[in-house]
């Protein structure tokens, strides 16, 4: 019998547009396992499905465009609270668009535990 976890893996991705946001301002504070916040930007002129990634109050980038459709749909329907996002890897030597990746989990509803 499988033991139910309180969360399930949903998506792993690099933080897109890291170079163009405030990621370098908090790079030394980013640690594997630290939580980041996902914020829907439905009025983003470059991508109407944009989901921004924040570390504290600093906007560090976005879910990549080719991976944001499902998350944006759930968020648009009011289900933003089902996601938990954390820093998954950090590589200071990599290209800035590949320096930081995150993992996104789907959280299990409390009543389903």
C-alpha positions in Angstrom: 0.0 0.0 0.0 1.3 3.4 -1.0 1.6 6.0 1.8 -0.2 9.2 0.7 2.0 12.3 0.7 0.6 15.7 1.5 1.9 16.8 -1.9 2.7 15.5 -5.4 5.2 16.6 -8.0 3.5 18.7 -10.7 6.3 20.5 -12.6 10.0 21.3 -12.6 11.3 24.2 -14.7 14.0 26.8 -14.9 13.2 30.3 -13.8 12.6 32.2 -17.1 13.6 35.9 -17.6 15.9 35.7 -14.5 18.2 38.1 -16.2 15.5 40.7 -16.7 14.1 40.8 -13.2 15.4 41.0 -9.6 17.0 37.6 -9.3 20.6 38.8 -9.1 19.6 41.0 -6.1 18.7 38.0 -4.0 20.8 35.3 -5.7 23.0 34.9 -2.5 19.8 34.3 -0.4 18.4 31.6 -2.7 18.8 28.1 -1.2 17.6 24.7 -2.3 14.2 24.0 -0.6 13.3 27.7 0.0 9.8 28.6 -0.9 8.9 30.9 -3.8 5.5 32.4 -4.6 3.6 32.1 -7.8 1.7 35.2 -8.9 -0.7 35.2 -11.9 -0.1 38.1 -14.4 -3.1 37.9 -16.7 -2.5 41.4 -18.0 1.1 40.7 -19.0 1.5 42.2 -22.5 4.1 39.6 -23.6 2.3 36.5 -22.4 -1.4 36.5 -21.3 -0.8 33.2 -19.4 2.2 34.6 -17.5 2.9 33.3 -14.0 5.5 35.3 -12.1 7.9 33.9 -9.5 8.7 35.9 -6.4 11.2 35.3 -3.7 9.9 37.4 -0.8 9.1 40.7 -2.4 11.6 40.3 -5.3 10.3 39.3 -8.7 12.9 36.8 -9.9 11.3 35.6 -13.1 8.5 33.5 -14.7 7.3 30.0 -15.3 8.5 29.4 -18.9 5.9 30.3 -21.5 5.8 26.7 -22.9 5.0 25.4 -19.4 2.6 27.9 -17.9 -0.8 27.1 -19.5 -2.1 24.6 -17.0 -0.9 26.5 -13.9 -2.4 29.8 -15.3 -5.8 28.1 -15.9 -5.9 26.7 -12.4 -5.0 30.1 -10.9 -7.6 31.9 -13.1 -10.2 29.5 -11.7 -9.3 30.4 -8.1 -7.0 27.4 -7.3 -3.7 29.2 -6.7 -3.6 27.8 -3.2 -3.1 24.2 -4.5 0.4 25.0 -5.6 3.6 24.9 -3.5 6.8 26.1 -5.3 10.4 25.7 -4.0 13.9 26.3 -5.3 15.1 23.0 -6.7 18.6 23.7 -8.0 21.1 26.6 -8.2 24.1 26.7 -10.6 26.0 30.0 -10.4 28.2 28.9 -13.4 25.3 28.3 -15.7 23.8 30.8 -18.2 21.5 33.2 -16.2 18.4 31.6 -17.7 19.4 28.2 -16.4 21.0 29.2 -13.0 17.8 28.6 -10.9 15.2 25.9 -11.3 12.1 25.4 -9.2 9.8 22.4 -8.4 6.0 22.9 -8.2 3.9 20.6 -6.1 0.2 20.1 -6.0 -0.9 20.1 -2.3 -3.4 17.5 -1.1 -6.6 18.8 0.3 -6.8 18.6 4.1 -9.9 16.4 4.0 -8.2 13.9 1.8 -5.4 13.0 4.2 
